[in-house]
Amino acid sequence: MKKSLRPEFSRQLMSLSACPECRGLATVNGLYGPRPCMACNVSGWVDAGTGEALPLEELVTQLSLRLQAAQQQIEQLNKPALMGPAAQYQQNNRRGAGGTNYTGD
């Protein structure tokens, strides 16, 4: 029998859109000032397919998945891309003795 993740633990990224009531701000202007938007559970996000607010458990999961993806993208953009002779010194080419870095010096 092949091992696999249980379906309740494998969450997929859903498509979300800005709430049409509050336009993604999580508050709407009321008679006595801003008030929380209940159409999106005060998150500013709704399901793009149905336009309904997500349950809080699902909302936390979806926002966490989006945050993790954004952090990975930021890390990739912050990595300096070395070019030329500097790249040879920073990366291991495994051409030296015992698989060490050989720079030719």
Backbone as a ProteinNet text record, in pm:
[ID]
protein_1_A
[PRIMARY]
MKKSLRPEFSRQLMSLSACPECRGLATVNGLYGPRPCMACNVSGWVDAGTGEALPLEELVTQLSLRLQAAQQQIEQLNKPALMGPAAQYQQNNRRGAGGTNYTGD
[TERTIARY]
84.8	0	89.6	63	142.2	99.8	198.7	168.2	127.7	30.4	-11.2	-62.3	-65.9	-116.4	-267	-315	-459.1	-518.6	-636.1	-692.4	-715.1	-742.1	-766.6	-639.8	-520.8	-396.2	-333.4	-380.5	-324.4	-419.3	-384.9	-466.6	-410.8	-498.4	-459.5	-491.7	-414.3	-434.1	-559.8	-652.2	-776.8	-760.5	-842.8	-839.7	-929.1	-871.3	-942.2	-952.3	-1050.8	-1063.6	-1101.9	-1087.1	-1122.2	-1272.6	-1312	-1453.6	-1522	-1635.3	-1702.9	-1767.5	-1799.5	-1861.6	-1762.9	-1644.5	-1547.3	-1429.1	-1427.2	-1319.2	-1183.2	-1182.2	-1058.2	-1006.1	-1080.3	-1033.5	-1075	-1168.5	-1218.8	-1305	-1326.6	-1417.8	-1505.1	-1625.4	-1716.4	-1758.5	-1790.9	-1834.7	-1979.9	-2001.9	-2135.4	-2186.6	-2299.7	-2361.1	-2276.2	-2212.4	-2132.1	-1982.1	-1937.9	-1797.1	-1771.4	-1645.7	-1615.7	-1658	-1705.3	-1744.7	-1690.5	-1673.5	-1619.1	-1711.9	-1652.5	-1729.2	-1761.1	-1886.5	-1926.5	-1944	-1942	-1956.2	-1833.3	-1719.5	-1594.6	-1530.9	-1604.5	-1551	-1433.4	-1439	-1340.4	-1200.6	-1194.6	-1064.7	-1033.7	-1135.2	-1114.4	-1106.4	-1116	-1104.4	-1228.1	-1270.8	-1380.9	-1338.9	-1411.5	-1386.1	-1416.7	-1321.4	-1337.9	-1448.5	-1470.4	-1572.1	-1713.4	-1735.8	-1871.3	-1898.9	-1796.3	-1815.2	-1856.4	-1851.1	-1889.3	-1767.2	-1791.2	-1684.3	-1637.7	-1508.6	-1453.9	-1471.9	-1489.1	-1489.1	-1353.2	-1350.6	-1228	-1112.7	-1138.8	-1032.4	-971.6	-1056.5	-1008	-938.6	-987.8	-928.1	-785.8	-766.9	-633.1	-538.8	-584.7	-501.3	-463.6	-560.3	-533.8	-438.2	-457.5	-367.2	-226.7	-216.3	-85.3	-14	-85	-24.6	23.1	-55.9	-16.4	104.5	109.1	222.2	350.4	342.7	460.1	510.8	419.7	459.8	525	470.1	526.8	664.9	683.9	814.4	918.5	881.8	973.9	1013.9	917.1	945.1	1037.8	1018	1104.6	1246.3	1260.6	1393.1	1466.2	1394.3	1457.6	1499.4	1419.8	1454.5	1569.4	1584.2	1690.9	1825.4	1827.3	1953.8	2030.8	2153.1	2230.4	2273.6	2252	2293.8	2437.7	2529.9	2670.3	2701.2	2782.7	2821.8	2972.6	3028.2	3169.7	3256.4	3375.4	3469.5	3418.7	3335.9	3286	3199.2	3127.3	3041.5	3122.9	3241.8	3325.5	3375.7	3400.9	3451.7	3341.1	3219	3110.8	3042.4	3042.5	2972.6	3072.6	3033.7	3120.1	3108.1	3218.8	3217.1	3263	3304.9	3344.1	3452.9	3544	3652.9	3784	3787.6	3910.3	3924.1	4027.9	4054.2	3943.6	3889.6	3783.6	3652	3630.3	3506.3	3499.5	3614.8	3614.6	3610.6	3598.7	3592.1	3731.3	3743.2	3869.5	3852.7	3936.5	3926.4	4034.9	4135.2	4239.9	4352.4	4351.6	4457.9	4579.9
-117.3	0	124	213.9	335.4	437	500.1	601.9	730.3	798.5	927.2	1014.8	1142.4	1236	1222.1	1240.5	1239.1	1362.8	1351.4	1465.7	1589.1	1571.5	1689.4	1767.1	1705.3	1774.8	1831.1	1790.6	1843	1949.9	2072.7	2184.9	2243.4	2279.7	2340.5	2489.3	2566.1	2710	2739.7	2810.4	2848.9	2986.3	3014.8	3148.9	3239.5	3348.4	3445.5	3576.7	3655	3788	3886.5	4013.6	4117.3	4118.1	4142.1	4145.7	4261.3	4235.6	4343.7	4447.7	4408.7	4502.3	4608.6	4562.4	4654.8	4680.8	4617.4	4631.6	4593.5	4491.1	4439.5	4513.6	4609.7	4688.7	4632.6	4538.4	4472.8	4564.1	4688.6	4778.8	4850.1	4882.8	4960.6	5084.5	5187.5	5311	5296.6	5311	5305.1	5443.2	5448.1	5574.7	5650.4	5578.9	5642.1	5617.4	5594.1	5572.4	5433.1	5397.9	5265.5	5153.7	5044.8	4926.4	4802.8	4692.6	4570.7	4517.3	4467.8	4410.3	4264.6	4231.9	4096	4009.8	4069	3991.6	3905.8	3944.7	3870	3823.3	3824.2	3787.5	3876	4001.9	4104.2	4065.8	4008	3970.9	4046.8	4088.5	4155.3	4058.1	3925.7	3823.6	3735.4	3698.3	3604.5	3501.9	3392.4	3290.1	3348.8	3338.1	3399.8	3332.7	3203.9	3132.9	3162.5	3161.9	3178.1	3317.9	3390.9	3523.4	3519.9	3402.6	3388	3398.1	3437.6	3444.9	3304.3	3290.2	3160.5	3140.4	3015.6	2990.2	3029.5	3068.2	3119.7	3020	2889.7	2789.9	2783.9	2786.8	2782.5	2912.5	3023.7	3153.6	3161.6	3114.1	3115.2	3027.9	2912.5	2822.3	2885.9	2945.6	3005.9	3124.6	3206.9	3321.2	3275.6	3167.2	3113.6	3060	2989.2	2939.2	3053.6	3159.8	3276.2	3347.8	3356.6	3420	3339.7	3208.2	3124	3138.4	3142.6	3159.5	3296	3399.5	3533.5	3541.2	3475.4	3475.8	3402.7	3293.2	3222.7	3311	3382.7	3470.7	3584.7	3639.1	3745.9	3694.6	3573.3	3516.3	3496.1	3451.3	3432.4	3565.2	3668.2	3798.5	3864.7	3832.9	3892.3	3823.1	3703.6	3635.2	3710.6	3747.8	3815.9	3716.6	3753.6	3668.9	3704.6	3615.5	3640	3603.7	3687.2	3662	3680.2	3618.3	3634.6	3556.8	3608.4	3535.7	3516.4	3605.1	3591.9	3468.2	3429	3311.7	3185.8	3178.2	3059.8	3043.9	3152.5	3145.3	3115.8	3152.5	3135.3	2999.7	2938.6	2812.1	2698.1	2583.5	2466.6	2396.7	2386.9	2318.6	2173.5	2129	1991.5	1939.1	2024.3	1982.6	1963.4	1997.3	1985.7	1850.1	1833.4	1707.1	1678.7	1558.9	1520.4	1591.9	1644	1712	1853.8	1912.8	2050.4	2147.9	2274.1	2377.1	2404.4	2403.1	2433.3	2566.4	2662.4	2794.7	2821.9	2739.4	2759.1	2847.8	2890.9	2976.7	2896.4
0	0	0	-88.8	-101.2	5	67.4	167.2	96.4	152.6	97.3	210.5	183.8	283.3	296.6	415.3	434.7	369.9	310.2	237.2	323.2	451.2	535	564.9	541.1	565.1	438	323.2	198.2	145	167.5	124.6	-3.2	-93.3	-219.2	-214.6	-287	-293.6	-374.5	-315.1	-381.8	-443.7	-542.8	-600	-516	-470.4	-388.3	-464.3	-430.7	-490.1	-379.7	-410	-312	-290.1	-168.2	-132.6	-207.3	-272.2	-344	-251.5	-129.4	-34.9	12.8	57.1	115.6	22.7	-94.9	-193.6	-134	-47.5	7.9	128.8	182.3	295.5	430.9	434.2	554.8	641.2	600.2	670.9	569.3	610.9	527.3	605.1	535	600.7	643.1	771.6	825.8	859.6	924.1	960.8	1062.3	1152.3	1257.2	1239.3	1118.5	1091.9	1038.3	1022.4	967	1060.5	999.8	1075.8	1004.7	1075.1	1013.1	904.5	797.8	687.7	720.6	732.7	765.7	641.3	523.4	400	372.9	430	407.3	537.9	647.5	780.2	818.9	785.2	819.6	770.1	650.8	595	467.1	394	266.3	150.4	176.2	73.6	70.8	-49.2	-68.1	-172.7	-180.6	-281.6	-418.8	-511	-642.6	-722.3	-704	-781	-735	-604.6	-552.8	-500.2	-460.9	-403.1	-257.4	-196	-55.6	34.5	157.5	257.1	292.3	314	353.5	502.7	546.2	690.5	749.3	874.1	934	927.7	948.2	942.4	802.8	700.6	562.6	525.2	574.9	546.6	601.4	723.7	783.6	701.8	658.8	579.6	446.3	377.1	246.2	257.7	359.2	376.9	415	492.1	526.8	403	316.5	193.2	104.7	96.2	15.8	76.4	208.3	274.7	252.5	262.8	239.2	95.8	-0.4	-140.6	-161.6	-99	-112.8	-48	66.1	131.9	48.3	-16.3	-104.5	-222.8	-276.5	-389.6	-347.5	-228.2	-178	-157.8	-102.1	-82.2	-214.7	-316.7	-447.2	-508.1	-489.6	-544.9	-468.7	-341.2	-261.5	-280	-339.7	-364.2	-471.8	-442.8	-546.7	-653.6	-778.4	-890	-925.4	-893.6	-920.8	-1065.9	-1128	-1265.5	-1276.6	-1377.2	-1403.2	-1306.6	-1277.1	-1191.1	-1048.6	-999.6	-862.2	-846.3	-948.9	-940.2	-919.2	-981	-967	-823.8	-755.3	-618.5	-517.7	-548.1	-452.1	-462.6	-578.9	-596.8	-604.2	-552.6	-552.9	-687.3	-761	-889.9	-879.3	-761.2	-730.5	-823.7	-868.1	-955.3	-880.2	-754.3	-676.8	-611.9	-533.3	-464.3	-363.9	-369.7	-276.4	-301.4	-420.7	-452.8	-400.6	-369.9	-320.2	-437	-406.9	-509.7	-565.7	-697.1	-763.9	-836.3	-803.4	-864.3	-966.8	-974.5	-1072.1	-1025.8	-901.4	-848.7	-810.4
[MASK]
+++++++++++++++++++++++++++++++++++++++++++++++++++++++++++++++++++++++++++++++++++++++++++++++++++++++++

